[in-house]
């Protein structure tokens, strides 16, 4: 049962990762917006104040356009027929004349991505709290990896290291000096912080080296 469940979780994680990367908003210049608008290569657009992240914490970023509070709106976001989302600063050099009917939510896949993230959260917490004690780390160890490691990688790691519904589930004897044989919560806390910092720094470096086409800045949670 758990082996099948693990395969489903991994498949859902891969789907969410690819979808989040493909649909992540990519910064463009006003010329790009003008060309897409004049050629009709726009399926939806939004005017907004700024980007906000509405994804579950430490999941794949799922940006959303906050409604404008000033006129003119500071940013313009649009979705193209291939499902890609772009945005640029509103410098007043382009308009949406004749395309008003296409004003709609550009991040149409956010709900799906967030739903997978919530499913991961529910499965992890239910199994962690109700199943037999984990073998390789304490519950606090896994909780900190879940809470701090970005992109759901902590939960993905947990699915491979722990098999909650497989027999036997006998905990090893403690060390002779009485020390806990499993990884403790403090180790999970430190590991989670280090991995989170390293992952964020790596993403920033890759964005700088490869550009937003390959590593969108707004993908970083």
N, C-alpha and C positions, 0 to 999 in steps of 0.2 A: 504493500500500500504506500509506504513512505517513498519507495524508489520511484513509483509512478508520480506521486505528488511532487517529488523533487524535480523530475523531468518537466512537469507542467510549470513549476516556478521558474526554472531556468529558461524555458521557452518564452514565458511571459516577460521575463527580465530582458531577454534579447530583443523581443518585439518592442518593448518600451524604450530600450536604448536606441535602437535604429530609428524609431518614430520620433523620439525627442531630438535626435541629432538632425534628422532630415527637416523637421518643421521648426527648428529653433530660429528665432529672428536673427537675420544677418544685416549688419549695418551697410548701407549703400550711400552713394552721393545723390544729390538732387537730379543730376542728369539721368541716372538710372531710373528714377521715379518718373521723370518726364517721358522717357522713351517708352516705358511700359504702359503709361497712361495713354499716350497718343496712339500707340499701336493696338490698344485694346487687350494687352496681355495682363489683365488684372481681373481676378474673380471676386475679390472682396477688398475693402480698404477701411481703415479707421483713422480718425484724428484722435490724438491723445496728449496727455500731460507728461506721462513718464511710463516706464515699464515697472510692473510689480510681479513678484513671484508668488503664485497661488498654489504651488505644489506642496505635498507633505514634506516636512522638514527632512533634509538629507537625502531626498529622492532626486530624480532628474528635474532640473529647473523647468518650470512651466510658466513662462512669462505671460502676462496679460497687460493690455493697454488700459491704463487708468484714464477715466473720462477727463476731458480738458476742463480746466478751471479758469483759463484765460483765453482771450481771443486776440490774435489767431492761436490755434493750438500749436504747442512747441514741436511735436513730432507727428510724422505721417507714416503709417504702416500699411502694407498691402500684401496680399497673397496672390501668387501666380498659378496658372493651371497645373503645374507640376507639384503643387502642394508646398512649395517653398514660401517662406515669409521674409520680407525685407522691410527695413525702416530707414528713415532719414530725417534730419532736422528740417523743419518747415522754414525755408528761406524766402517763400513767396514767389518763387520762379516757376511754379507749376500749379495746375488746378485740376479739378475733377469734373469740369463742366460736361454734362451729358452722361456722366457715370454715377449720378447720385443714387440710382437704384441698386448699385453694388455695395453700398455702405453696409457692412455687416462684420461680425466677429471674424478676425483673421486667424485666430488660434483655435481652429475647430477641433483639433486633436487633444487639447489640454485635458478635457474631461476623461478621455480614455486613458491617457498616461497617468493622471492622478488616481483614477480608479484602480489601476494595477498597483500603484504605490500603496493605496489603502488596503488592498487585498493582502499584499506582502506584510503590512503592519499587523493586520488581524491574525493571519496565520502564525506569524512569528510569536506574538504575545500569547495567543491561546496555547500553542504547543509549549512555549517556554514555561508558562505558569501551571499548566495542567498535566503535562507529560512527566515521565520519570526524570530524575535529576540528570542533567547533561554530564557527559563523561570527561570531555577535554577541558572544559572551563565551567566555572560556577555560573549561576543565572545572572549575577551582576556583571560578570565578564562579558557575556554575550549581549546583555542589555546595552552596555557602553559601546560595543562595536556597532550595534544596531542604531544607536542614537547619534553617533558621531561620525562614522565613516560615510562619505558621500556616495550618491548613486545607488544606494541599496546594496553596496558591495559587502557590507558587514553581514547582512541577511543571506546573501548569496554564498559567502564563505561558510556561514553556519549550516546551510543545507548540505554541504559536503563533509563537514567535520562531525556533525551530530546526526544520529539516526534514531530519533526519539521512540519509534514504535517497533524497533527490532530487538529481538532477544539474542543473547542474554543482556541484561542491563544491571549487572552487579558491579557496584563501584569498587575499584581497587582498594586494597588496604592502605591506610595512611602511612606516610614515611615513619621510620622508627622514632624520629624525634618529634613525631606528632604533627608535622607540617602538612598542610593541605596538598594533596597530590594534583589537584586541578589548577588551572590558571585562575587567579583571583580577580576581583573587581577592579582593584587598583591597576593591575596590568592591563586590563581591558580599557580603562579610562586613559591611561598614558598612550597605549597603542592607537586608540581611536583619535586622540588629538594629533599625534604624529602623522598618521595616515591622512587625516583631513588636511593638515597644513601642506604636506607633500603633494597631495592630489591637486589642491588649489594652485600651488606654485607651478606644478607641471602643466596644468591647463593654461595658465597665463603665459608661460613660456612657449607652449605650442601655438597659442593664438598669435603671439608676436612673430614666431618663426614661419608658420604656415598660412596665417591669415584667417579671417572669419569664415571664409568659404569652407574650410576644413574643420576648424575648431571655433565655433561661434562663442563669443564672449558671454552671451546671455545663457549659455548652456550650463555654466558653472553655478551650482546651488549656493 
